Amino acid sequence: MKTSAELQRQSYFRKLLYFGLILVLFTVMTFYGTAAEFVRNTFANARSPEAAPNWLERRADGLAGMSVARQSRILQLNESDQGQADLAGSTARLSLSGARGFAICFLWISTIEKQKKHEWNEVEMRVNTITKLQPHFLTPWLFQSWNLSYNVSVEADRVRDKYFYISKGISLLAEGERINRYRGIDKSGDQYVVGNPDMRFWIAFYYSNKFGSSDEQQTLRSLFQMSCINPAKRHKNSLRPDDRNVDMAAFREFVQQNPLLCRRLRDYLGCAQPEQVVDFLIDNFKIPNRYDEVDQKWVLKRRPGDQFPVLPDEFALTKEAAPPHSEVGGDFESYRTSWAWHVFAQEPLPQAPYGKPIATVPKYDPLRYRIARAPAYILFRNMPARALSYYAERLLKEGWFDDSGWVVDDVWTSEHWFEDKLVVGNNASYSSQEAWKKAYQAWDSIGREHGYLLTEADKRNLNNEAELFRNTLDVKPYLMGPDLVEEQVLPEIWKSYDAHQQLLHLQQNLQMTNFRHHLYRAEAEKDDRTIKVRRLLFQAHRLWKAANRNQALARFEEAFRELIGDAKQGRQGLLEAFPDFRNDNLIQEELLEKNFAYVHALELTNNEGMHSAVAAASLAGAVSPGCNLGRLYSAYLYKGLPNSRDLPSLFLGPLEGKDSRNEPWTNEANLLQIKGKLGLIRRAPNQPLQNAPALPSDMPLTPQP
């Protein structure tokens, strides 16, 4: 029998043996995998791509797959697999050890305090430090980039300073996106990179929102385009070499190369003369841009991450439209940058079942794919198409309709820039019609991919398939019903359940995404007739502002003839040709505003004569046999108070009538809403107009055009 000392000695040696075996196994598992990986890669590089791997290469690959190193890479546990390694940041994180959380909280609070004191340089330094200490945590990147782009930028007085901090916020988030691109390998050893869709989405959102919807969007968008232009072309030495007079030849070339920028400066920012345009370029010369000055020449920065605007780097789907390593043309715009980042944000997402309405994210490998936290998956999928629609809308608002271009010194321009006629931007790059065509293709593709475009026959088939599930579990067509697990039910029940879910998800997705509005608008806006109407309405507005009333009214009338057609000639209007476009509430509200702008123009042009005619007709009726005091009162109002808002308008707009089937062009709710918005009625939509004198029954209104 062994003594307790001998038993303790045996236990001690047994522990040493176990520890030694563990150490040997761990060492072998770690280093043989590296050796096997080296052998595999050597053979793979030596053979031709078409040749099959030999038995030694296959054996080495199998051994490498069992190693700790390979498993850590598959599970993305190494820091180098979680994004770009940063030596300074890694050193700081390791040196702080457990105090890192305290340091981050302290820096975060002190950043807010510095921001309250408007110490912007200190804010920027602390933000950079926070992101270095917490590089793989999403919240610091998103919050601090938003903080710079929104909170800090609005504190600046000059728009140029606002632009600087917006660019800093976007560049910060773009840096975080590059750092957080996970690198992994699948079980076969093939490498892949998966990015963060949230960061890419918010970069796109900043470009779209700050440069497309803010109060100072026109100036910010102009600065954005200047950042894309080679500084040598907008330098004072090029445009004003003697520091006094503008070189008109160089200015002419600048206008030809950058028509979007020059037209915006002229139409929206008050730069009516070439000298004012050049002053704007010189005053805002030092802004974040894509270029570095090297040996007195301006060249593109080598790293796309150092440029502004920051573009997706090395991404095939956007490389041609938003090239990070080459110059862009005068048509480059913030919405195109937003589109590029939205497309880039789709890359980490798992694919959904084609042609099938879904409400939840399909099953996916979390190591190979990523899901955005916001917005909803189905909305996230729509964002590239939405960016294309935004771009087309912007071109429309600024007067770019087709490839006919911009006549720099048009008939309603008071200050002429050039002695001869100059047309710029007369190609498809500046055509809203071409932009709408691309938007329509994108929306149509999304509709087919996600089942938005199911035909009535498809819906009937799904309804028939869903009957088994509904009848078996007593579920109403408009209710979700119980959740089923495919492995726990019969195949026919699961198929019926899936059909029921598709129908419910279809209605939910259509309502959430407003898909029909975007598709129908893009379909109608790309039509030649719609482009003609848009141009006529744009010209009418410009002519009216230039006090050319008769020409403005003529443009209005021609535009509305295209919209509603001509019943006498049997010509169908645009609105009847595109019923879905016509019935869309947003489109109706927009066109009704144009309708009442035309009515207002008619009133200002003809109001005095029409009021006198109404007063005369009312007075004649009052003094006729059977004296009518109401007509006498009406004559007094229309002659004595011709500008009273309480008097009914003597004109009817074209869209206040009816179509060829005797149906109103717009619904009553939209009509009342726009009238209330424009101050044409002083009442709630469901309340009658009080104290409004009636028009004589025999007094005809001005006919519609």
Stockholm file with secondary structure:
# STOCKHOLM 1.0

chainA/1-705         MKTSAELQRQSYFRKLLYFGLILVLFTVMTFYGTAAEFVRNTFANARSPEAAPNWLERRADGLAGMSVARQSRILQLNESDQGQADLAGSTARLSLSGARGFAICFLWISTIEKQKKHEWNEVEMRVNTITKLQPHFLTPWLFQSWNLSYNVSVEADRVRDKYFYISKGISLLAEGERINRYRGIDKSGDQYVVGNPDMRFWIAFYYSNKFGSSDEQQTLRSLFQMSCINPAKRHKNSLRPDDRNVDMAAFREFVQQNPLLCRRLRDYLGCAQPEQVVDFLIDNFKIPNRYDEVDQKWVLKRRPGDQFPVLPDEFALTKEAAPPHSEVGGDFESYRTSWAWHVFAQEPLPQAPYGKPIATVPKYDPLRYRIARAPAYILFRNMPARALSYYAERLLKEGWFDDSGWVVDDVWTSEHWFEDKLVVGNNASYSSQEAWKKAYQAWDSIGREHGYLLTEADKRNLNNEAELFRNTLDVKPYLMGPDLVEEQVLPEIWKSYDAHQQLLHLQQNLQMTNFRHHLYRAEAEKDDRTIKVRRLLFQAHRLWKAANRNQALARFEEAFRELIGDAKQGRQGLLEAFPDFRNDNLIQEELLEKNFAYVHALELTNNEGMHSAVAAASLAGAVSPGCNLGRLYSAYLYKGLPNSRDLPSLFLGPLEGKDSRNEPWTNEANLLQIKGKLGLIRRAPNQPLQNAPALPSDMPLTPQP
#=GR chainA/1-705 SS CCCHHHHHHHHHHHHHHHHHHHHHHHHHHHHHHHHHHHHHHHHHHHSCTTSCCCHHHHHHHHHHHTSHHHHHHHTTCSGGGGSCCCHHHHHHHHHHGGGHHHHHHHHHHHHHHHHHTTCHHHHHHHHHHHHHHSTTCHHHHHHHHHIIIIIIHHHCSSHHHHHHHHHHHHHHHHHHHHHTCEEEECTTSCEEEECCHHHHHHHHHHHHHHHHTSTTHHHHHHHHHHHHSCGGGSSHHHHCTTSSSCCHHHHHHHHHHCHHHHHHHHHTSCCCSHHHHHHHHHHTCSSCCSEEEETTEEEECSSGGGSSSCCCSSCHHHHTTSCTTSCCCTTCCHHHHHHHHHHHHHTTSCCCCTTCCCSSCCCCCTTTCCCCSSSCHHHHHHHHHHHHHHHHHHHHHTTCCSTTCEETTCTTCSSCSCSSCCEECCSGGGCHHHHHHHHHHHHHHHHHHTTTTCCHHHHHHHHHHHHHHHHHHTCCTTSCCCCCCGGGSCHHHHHHHHHHHHHHHHHHHHHHHTHHHHHHHHHHHTSHHHHHHHHHHHHHHHHHHTTCHHHHHHHHHHHHHHHHEETTTTEECHHHHCHHHHHCHHHHHHHHHHHHHHHHHHHHHHHHHHHHHHHHHHHHHHHSSSCCHHHHHHHHHHHHCTTCTTSCCSBCCGGGSBCTTSCBSSCHHHHHHHHHHTTSCCSCTTSCCCSCCCCCTTCCCBCCC
#=GC SS_cons         CCCHHHHHHHHHHHHHHHHHHHHHHHHHHHHHHHHHHHHHHHHHHHSCTTSCCCHHHHHHHHHHHTSHHHHHHHTTCSGGGGSCCCHHHHHHHHHHGGGHHHHHHHHHHHHHHHHHTTCHHHHHHHHHHHHHHSTTCHHHHHHHHHIIIIIIHHHCSSHHHHHHHHHHHHHHHHHHHHHTCEEEECTTSCEEEECCHHHHHHHHHHHHHHHHTSTTHHHHHHHHHHHHSCGGGSSHHHHCTTSSSCCHHHHHHHHHHCHHHHHHHHHTSCCCSHHHHHHHHHHTCSSCCSEEEETTEEEECSSGGGSSSCCCSSCHHHHTTSCTTSCCCTTCCHHHHHHHHHHHHHTTSCCCCTTCCCSSCCCCCTTTCCCCSSSCHHHHHHHHHHHHHHHHHHHHHTTCCSTTCEETTCTTCSSCSCSSCCEECCSGGGCHHHHHHHHHHHHHHHHHHTTTTCCHHHHHHHHHHHHHHHHHHTCCTTSCCCCCCGGGSCHHHHHHHHHHHHHHHHHHHHHHHTHHHHHHHHHHHTSHHHHHHHHHHHHHHHHHHTTCHHHHHHHHHHHHHHHHEETTTTEECHHHHCHHHHHCHHHHHHHHHHHHHHHHHHHHHHHHHHHHHHHHHHHHHHHSSSCCHHHHHHHHHHHHCTTCTTSCCSBCCGGGSBCTTSCBSSCHHHHHHHHHHTTSCCSCTTSCCCSCCCCCTTCCCBCCC
//
